[in-house]
Amino acid sequence: MIKIFVVLGAINAFLAVGLGAFGAHALKAKLSPEMLTIWQTAVQYHLPHAVGLIAVGILIHLLPHGQFLSWAGWLLVAGMLLFSGSLYVLALSGLRWLGAITPLGGVALLGAWAALAAAVLKAKY
């Protein structure tokens, strides 16, 4: 699990930076201001949660019996995919129904942070 979450976090951080730059440069002239704002929101949430996923991977090494840490990691993966992913596709496609998926991603991200807190609170030092 350690390698999985750190690698997935690093890949997502890479993607967030690349997608942020892509939006700022390549999409700036192609998207409406509203869709560009949606794209920027996706990036704004994508990057810190990618870093959070790296932190979860490191914490699994430090607190090896934390079941809640695995939950936190997978919820971060699901949340980034559903939240940021739906916003990226919405911005590019204009398919408004994708906005109904975004809150599911937000709930997953909230759950991830709650699971992380629970893991640390339950940890035996």
C-alpha positions in Angstrom: 0.0 0.0 0.0 2.8 2.4 0.7 4.1 2.4 -2.8 0.7 2.4 -4.4 -0.5 5.5 -2.6 2.8 7.4 -3.0 3.0 6.5 -6.7 -0.7 7.4 -7.3 -0.2 10.6 -5.4 2.9 11.5 -7.4 1.1 10.7 -10.7 -1.9 12.8 -9.7 0.4 15.7 -8.6 2.1 15.5 -12.0 -1.3 15.5 -13.8 -2.6 18.4 -11.7 0.4 20.6 -12.5 0.2 19.6 -16.2 -3.5 20.1 -16.4 -3.2 23.4 -14.6 -0.6 24.6 -17.1 -2.7 23.2 -20.0 -5.7 25.1 -18.8 -3.8 28.4 -18.3 -2.1 28.3 -21.7 -3.8 26.0 -24.3 -7.4 26.3 -23.1 -7.4 30.0 -22.2 -8.5 31.0 -25.6 -10.7 28.0 -26.3 -12.9 27.8 -23.2 -15.5 30.3 -22.0 -14.6 32.2 -18.8 -17.2 30.0 -17.0 -15.7 26.7 -18.2 -12.1 28.0 -17.5 -13.2 28.7 -13.9 -14.6 25.1 -13.7 -11.2 23.8 -15.0 -9.3 25.9 -12.5 -11.5 24.6 -9.7 -10.7 21.0 -10.7 -7.0 21.8 -10.6 -7.3 23.7 -7.3 -8.8 20.6 -5.6 -6.7 18.0 -7.5 -3.2 19.1 -6.5 -3.6 19.3 -2.6 -5.4 16.0 -2.6 -2.6 14.4 -4.6 -0.2 15.6 -2.0 -2.5 14.2 0.7 -2.4 10.8 -1.0 1.4 10.9 -0.8 1.1 11.7 2.9 -1.3 8.8 3.5 1.3 6.5 1.8 4.0 7.8 4.2 1.7 7.4 7.2 1.0 3.8 6.3 4.7 3.2 6.7 4.7 5.0 10.1 1.4 3.6 11.4 1.3 0.2 9.7 -1.9 -1.2 11.3 -4.1 1.7 10.3 -7.1 0.3 8.4 -8.5 3.8 8.3 -5.4 4.9 6.3 -6.2 2.5 3.5 -9.7 3.9 3.5 -8.3 7.4 3.4 -6.1 6.6 0.5 -8.8 4.9 -1.7 -11.3 7.7 -0.8 -8.7 10.3 -2.0 -8.3 8.4 -5.3 -12.0 8.1 -5.8 -12.6 11.7 -4.8 -10.0 13.1 -7.1 -11.4 11.0 -10.0 -15.0 11.9 -9.3 -14.6 15.5 -8.2 -11.7 16.9 -10.4 -12.3 14.3 -13.2 -15.9 15.3 -13.6 -15.0 19.0 -13.6 -12.3 18.5 -16.2 -14.7 16.6 -18.5 -17.5 19.1 -17.9 -15.2 22.0 -18.8 -14.1 20.4 -22.0 -17.5 18.9 -23.1 -20.1 21.3 -21.6 -22.1 18.3 -20.4 -23.9 19.8 -17.5 -25.1 16.5 -16.1 -21.6 15.8 -15.0 -22.1 18.4 -12.3 -24.2 15.8 -10.5 -21.2 13.5 -10.1 -18.9 16.2 -8.7 -20.6 16.3 -5.2 -20.0 12.5 -4.9 -16.3 13.2 -5.3 -16.5 15.9 -2.7 -18.1 13.5 -0.2 -15.3 11.0 -0.9 -12.7 13.7 -0.3 -14.4 14.6 3.0 -14.5 11.0 4.0 -10.8 10.6 3.2 -9.9 13.4 5.6 -12.2 12.1 8.3 -10.6 8.6 7.9 -7.1 10.1 8.1 -8.0 11.9 11.3 -9.5 8.7 12.7 -6.4 6.7 11.8 -4.1 9.1 13.6 -6.4 9.3 16.7 -6.5 5.5 16.9 -2.8 5.1 16.4 -0.8 3.7 19.3 2.4 5.6 19.8 
